[in-house]
Structure formats: structure tokens, C-alpha cells
Amino acid sequence: QSRVDSAAQLLLDPSLAIKDIAKRVGFPDVRYFTTVFRRATGIPPAAFREKGGTRFDDPMRDRAYRESRRTAGKR
């Protein structure tokens, strides 16, 4: 299992800080971890966690998701 796969599993636990997950799976700092995770999954760790461990392959669905999140905060 790769470090990114391990991190993805850990990101499902909201009690773990992203910086702690980065260290736990062997990344020297959270910025580098974020870069590697984004390259591997297409989204940064915080967005992956926010989406509940899913990622959208369709950019239109992803844009619709972001728009719905933006308007949800205005209610």
C-alpha cells in the first residue's frame, strides 16, 4: 500500500490533523505531502477529507460541488 493510499484512509478520521497524517505516513512536511497527494488524487488532502474520501473524475461535477458548497454557506 502506498503512502498516499495510507494517508487517504487516515484522512477519513476527522480527529487526526492533516500535518500529523503527513508525518505518520512518512512525509517531511505538510506542504510536500499536499503536493504529492494532489498529484496522485487530483485534489488536496483537505478537499478529499471534506468530500468524505471521494473524488470526482468529471470536472463539471466537481465544479457543481464547489458551487453548491459556496452557496450553502450563504443560507
N, C-alpha and C positions, 0 to 999 in steps of 0.2 A: 504494500500500500504506500502510495507516495505521500510526501509531506503535505501537499495540497489536499489530498483526499482525507488525510487525518485531520487537518485543520477544518475542512468542511464539516466533518462530523462534530468536532468540538464547538463550532460556531452555532450549532443548534441548541447549545446550553447557554441561555442568556446570563447566567451567573458568572460566566468566565469572560474576563476582559479580553479584547482582541490583542492587546500587547502581550498578555500572558499566554494566549494561544500561540502567538508567533514564537515566543521563546520555547514553549513546550514542544513544538514540532521542529525546532532547530534553526529558526531564522534569527540573525543577529539583532535586527531591529524591525520595528513595525512598518516602517516605510518600505523597506526591501520586501518584507512579507506581502504587503499590499500590492506592490508591483508584480511580484511573481504570481500571486493569487489571481489578480485581474487578467494577466496574460493567459493563465490556464483556464479560467472560467468565463471570462468576458465581463465580469463585474467585480467590484472591490468587496472585501470581506463584510463590511458593514451592510452593503446592499444585499448581499447573499443572505445574511442573517435576517434582515428586515423582510425579505421575501419568504422566509421560512425554509431556506435551504433549496429553493428552486431558482432557476434562471430561465429567462425567456430567450428562445432562439430566434423568434420573429421580432425584428426591430419595431414594427408597428405596435405589437402587443406591449413591448417594453415601454414605448412612448406613451401609450394609453395608460399603462400602470403608473408611470411617473406623473402624468396629468391628473389621474384620479387621486393620487396621494397629495398633490398640491392643492386641489380643490377641497379635499376632505378637511384640511386644516382651517378652511375659511368658514366652516359652518358654525 
